[in-house]
Each structure stands twice: as C-alpha cells, then as structure tokens.
Amino acid sequence: MSISEVNTSDCKTSVSRADTRPEYYQEISEKRTTLTLIPGVTNEVVGQFTDVQDNCIIGRFHVDITRNDDELVLIIYPELDMLTDCVCLYDIGFKVKELEAGSYHLKVYHTTSKRNLDKSNMIYNGSIKIDSQKSITIPMDKR
C-alpha cells in the first residue's frame, strides 16, 4: 500500500488572534476537518482532506499510510514547522494504491513535521467501510 499524488491547496482562509474579529476567528477555528474517500480504479482510492487547520507557513503537507491487518493509520504532516501568529485552512488531496474494499479501523493523525504519533495528535479513531462503488465522507473528531 502506498500514497501518491499528494497536493496541498494554497491557504484558503487565514486568521490571527491579534488581527481578526473574534467571532470570525472562532468560526474558522471551530471548522472541522473532513476526509472524503472516493473509490477509483482497481484497489485505488482518491482521498481529500478538507479544511485542515495549520499555521500559515507550512510549505506543503505530506501524507503517509500504514496497514496492519484491518487497521489503517493515516498521518498528515507539514513540510515545515514555523511559529506564526496566524492559521490557515488547507485542502490536501492524495491517492492510496493497493487498498482493497472492506471494513477497517482507521486512525488519523495530524502531526508536526516530526511525525510523533501520540493521542494529542489523533484527529480520528473509528471504523470505516470502503466500498468499491460508494464514496464516504468522515468528519474528523478534532480540527
């Protein structure tokens, strides 16, 4: 199983605690990331994270995947870690090759560039069913 064709959108919306109206900052900060999985050609799935919140100077995101029996672990992490006073919303597209239809336990982590997998970085932990005929959209548990 492998990830290919990872692409990161430009910053869709930028907010800062210091420079943004508080109600708008809160609205953007509370947006939930979603993951959409779309079946493609044989054993290929097109993935799209929407509204991933991270700092304004990340460069681009990377996506990794591992599989252990029926458990999938997806990791999204930025190319750069920079301290900024602003955050952006990004979309991240990718393809997963060699992923068969079936039921899986999925864990998703949004980490720093160091890719530390701990509970504080987990944004989803639950069951999914990948159907070769149907797309699924999963709201992440955290932003």
Phi, psi and omega in degrees: 000138181210161177254139175219171174051046177285130176222144182243132177289165168293168176301121181277323180211133180241133177225155180220138177303323184282328190244002185244142175308134185305320182291325178288319177302315180296318179301314180292318181297332182270357178298137179266138172288142173238153175240123176249131178243123185241122179295138178245217177293176186319119177055031175237138179233134175266127181247150178215114168272132180242137177062050173281126183262126178205178183291169188283351184232064184261350185078266175212167178261154171244155177229130175239154176220143171226156179225133173228102186057244183260017178252128176249138175236118176254134179234126171248134182209148182280157175291323183235148170245114179229141174279123178225167176259016180224156176234154178235160169256132181234158168247144181231120177254151180195168174237142174249124178258148177067039176246110183281155173298148179155182179264136183222156166264121185250131170242133179237131178240139171244105189245180169280182181295344179280349175059039176286122181263095173228169187303328181292339179264356182281127179249353175203142177208099183189181182267144175223159174234120178265120182249134183291352182245355190221136175281153173229147175237128186239119174285134178285152183287332179233167177286000000 
